[in-house]
């Protein structure tokens, strides 16, 4: 039997880890979605379709963090962001905030389709195509959205991120590694914390494809990505002639440090619940 392989096949490396993540953060207005999004690794490029002051508090909260905000003015803004990322840049995270506003604007400028209504297929193609196009760049992607209750005639009564119509919501969420509902908590000492509900609860649509983050966690995306990378990294500690196997003490200490950090995050989340 021939063992020749067809030309053009590119086999995946089982040890390869995608260092970037695609996240959707959603909540009611004023819950701190933008602050939570800005916790992602910097430098951050924000495509903002919100009011001009929407990232003022996030900038103050994170001090001198490198947050570069550009305004969404139309479909050409999506092209401009893509073109910018094609060039020589140091961006580590792209934030789109809020996606629903961009969807609504695209619907306003869309070609007229059947029954004198906007061509929503055109809208979906523009928005989903932009999100998919970001795959080719070595950047994290964070979509920020408001809440949307699916309570129509065919609704399921669940709360979704407002990313457009039902079809677009489902297709966009399929692109995401993590979907988290952001909640603002104030402690008895007036300390404000933002918590991400990561696993589905009540009627909230959430998910964690990494399997590493638990039910709830302090909304620190940089930490989330570190935890996911640690969890998804191949375990080579029992293989001979590897750095990990050569020093079991260091490996054990590193594992203990990660476990302690996870416990601390969980304890903090429970304390603010």
N, C-alpha and C positions, 0 to 999 in steps of 0.2 A: 504494500500500500504506500502510495506517495506521501511524503512528509512535507512536500513543498507548500508554502503558505501563500495565499493570494496576495498580490501586491496591494498596497494601500491600507492594510490593517495596522492599527496602532494600539498595541496592548497596554493596558493600564498597569502601572507599578503599584502592587498592593501596599507598599510602604509609603507611597506618596500621600501627603496630607495637603488639602487645600487650605492655605493659611487665611483665607478670607471668608466672610460670612454675609448672608443676605437676611436682613431682619426687617420685620414690620412691627412698629410700635403704634398702638392706638389707644384712645381714651376720649373722654368727654373734654370739651374746651376748658382750659385752665388747669388741667390735671398735671401738667409738667412733661408733656411729650417731647417738646423741644429740648428741655434740660436733659432728659434721659437720652435722647438721640445724641446730644453733644458730648456724652460720656464715652463715645466711640474713640478709637485711636485717631490721633491727629498727625499731620494736618488734615483738616476737614473742609470739604467743599460743599456748601449748602446751596441747593437750588430752591429758593424760597418763593412760594406763591401766597405767602401770608403778608400781614402788615409789616412795614419796614422795621418796626421795633421788636419784632417777634423773638429775635435772638439776643436782645439786650440783656435780659436776665441770665441767659445761659453764659454769655461772655463774662458777666460779673461773677457768676457762681464758679466758673473754672479759671478765673484769673487770667493769666497770659496765654491761655491755650490758643493755638493757631486755628481760628475758625474763619474761613473765607466765604462770605455770603454774596451770592449773585441773585438778581431778581429774575423771576419768570415773567416774560412779556408776551410769549406766544410760542407756537410750535418751533420757531427758529431757536428758542432757548435750549430745547432738547438737543438739537443739532450742534449748537455751540458747546454744550457741555461734553458731548461725545468727541467733538473735534479737539477740545482742550485736553482731554484725557489721552488722545492719540499722540500728543506731543511730549516733550520732556517735562515731567512734573514730579512732585513729591507727595501727591495726595494719597492718603491711606484710606479715607472714608468719604463716600458721597452720600449726602442726605437729601431726600426729596420731601419737602414739607410745605403744606399738606398735599397729598396726592389728589384728594377729592377736589380741591380748587382747580388743579390743572385739568382734571377730567371735565369739570363743568365748563372751563374756558374752551377746551377743545370742542366740546359739544356746541358752543356758541359760534365757532368759526368753521365747523364741519360742513362739507357739502350737504345739500338737501337731498334726502333719500325718498323712500316711499312715503305716501300719505303726508307729504310736505313736512316731514320730520327730519331732524339731523341724522346723518348717516353714522349710526353708532358703531358699525363695523369699522369705519374709518377711524373713529375715535379710539376704539379698542386696539386697533393695529398700531396706531401712533404711540400710545402709552405703553402697551405691553412690549412692543418692539424696542422702545427705549430701555425698559428694564432689562430685557434679554440682552441687549447690545452691551450692557455693562459687564456681562460675563467675561468678556475677552480681556478686561483690565484687572490688574492685581490690586483691587480696591474692595473694601467692605461697602455694602450698600444698605442704607437704612431708609425705609419708607415710613413716613409719619402720616397718620390718618385719624380722622374723627370717628365717632361711633355711628353705626347704622343699624337700626332695628329692622330685621326682616319680618315684618308683620303684615305683608300683603295677603292677597287671596291665596296665594300658593306659598306663603311664608312659613318658616319653621319656628318663628318666635325667638330666634337666637340673635345675639348682638355680634355684628361683624365690623371690621374696619371699613370705613367708607373709601373704597378704591374705585368706585364706579358701579356699573350694573352687576347683576348676579354672575353672569358668565365671566366678566373681567375680574371680579373678586376671586372667583375660584381659580382662574388661571394664574393670577398674580400670586396668590397665596401658595400655589404649587411651586413657585420660584423661590420661596422663602425657606431658610433653614430654621428660623425662629420667629414666632408670632406671639407677641406679649401685650397684655393689657396693662397699662400704666395707672397706678393708683398713688395718690399723694397722701401721706400720713404725717400727722403732727403729734409728737410725743408730749408727755405731761410737762416736760421742760421746754416746750415750744421748738424743739428741734424738728426740722422738716426732712423727711426722707421720701424718696420715690421708689416704689416697689413694683416689680414686674411680675404679673401673674402669667406663668409660662405654660402651665398645664390647663386644659379645659376645666372649667368649674361653672356651676350654675348654667347660665345660657351664654357664656363667653366663649368665643372661638379663639383658641390659642394652640400653639404646637411647639415642639422642640425636637427637630430631626436629629440633633446631636445626641440626645439621650443623657446629657451630662448635667443639666442645670436644675433638676428637681421641680417642685411645684411652684415655688415663689423665690424671688431673689432680689436683693438690693439692685436697683436699676443702674448698673455700672457695666456698660457694654464691653469696655476694655477687659474687665475682669471676666465677663462671660466668655469672651473669645479665648482667654488664657485657659480657663477651666475646660472648655470644649477641646482645645488642642491637646491638653494633658490627657484627657479621657480617650481621645481618638488616636493618640500616638501608638504605633505598634509596640508590643511588649517584646523586647529583644534581650531582656535581662538574663534569660536562661541559655542564650546562645554563646558558644565559646568565642574567644578572641574579639570581644566587643568591649567598648569602654564601660558599658553598664555592668557587664559580668565581671570586669576586672576589679570593680570597687562596689561591692554590695552595700557597704556602709553608706556611701554617698547616695545610692539608689533608695535605700530605706529612708534616709533623712529627707530626701526630696519627696517621696510618697507621703511621709508624715506631715511635711509642710503643706502639701496640697490638701490633704484630708483636714488638717486643722483650719485652713483657710475656708474650706467648704462649710465646716461646722460653724465657724464664726459668722459667715454670711447668713446661714440658716437661723442662727440665734438672733442676729440683728433683725431679720425679717419678722420672726415671731414676736420680738419685743415691740415692733411698731404696728403689729396687726391689731 
